[in-house]
Amino acid sequence: MTEVKGQWHPKLYEAASNQLSELYSIHPDAEQQGIYLVLWFGAEEKVAGKAKHQISDAMALQAEIESFLPSELQGLIDVFVLDVSKKT
């Protein structure tokens, strides 16, 4: 199963656990596994509903999201942050 969120989503840090794991990856064919895909639009955009944040790039956001993932979901939920920001 896959869950996709934009970086600005207010439940960004909880969605891998509360939505993907609890609602979607419980399907028998999913075997409790899932992919959490987050779209990164750049440091100028909100992160988890906050305009002021310390996240500078897609890799930093991925590390931050992974740090919120409960230990029992590590290895079952893979976090990917896709950088779709405009390059200047």
ChimeraX attribute file (.defattr): number of C-alpha atoms within 10 A of each C-alpha:
attribute: neighborCount
match mode: 1-to-1
recipient: residues
	/A:1	18
	/A:2	16
	/A:3	17
	/A:4	16
	/A:5	18
	/A:6	17
	/A:7	25
	/A:8	18
	/A:9	15
	/A:10	15
	/A:11	15
	/A:12	17
	/A:13	19
	/A:14	15
	/A:15	19
	/A:16	29
	/A:17	17
	/A:18	12
	/A:19	14
	/A:20	22
	/A:21	24
	/A:22	13
	/A:23	13
	/A:24	17
	/A:25	22
	/A:26	15
	/A:27	13
	/A:28	8
	/A:29	9
	/A:30	13
	/A:31	11
	/A:32	18
	/A:33	20
	/A:34	22
	/A:35	18
	/A:36	21
	/A:37	19
	/A:38	23
	/A:39	17
	/A:40	23
	/A:41	19
	/A:42	18
	/A:43	18
	/A:44	12
	/A:45	16
	/A:46	19
	/A:47	24
	/A:48	17
	/A:49	14
	/A:50	12
	/A:51	12
	/A:52	11
	/A:53	13
	/A:54	10
	/A:55	17
	/A:56	11
	/A:57	15
	/A:58	22
	/A:59	15
	/A:60	13
	/A:61	21
	/A:62	18
	/A:63	14
	/A:64	13
	/A:65	20
	/A:66	19
	/A:67	12
	/A:68	12
	/A:69	18
	/A:70	12
	/A:71	10
	/A:72	8
	/A:73	16
	/A:74	13
	/A:75	9
	/A:76	15
	/A:77	23
	/A:78	16
	/A:79	19
	/A:80	19
	/A:81	22
	/A:82	15
	/A:83	15
	/A:84	11
	/A:85	15
	/A:86	7
	/A:87	6
	/A:88	3
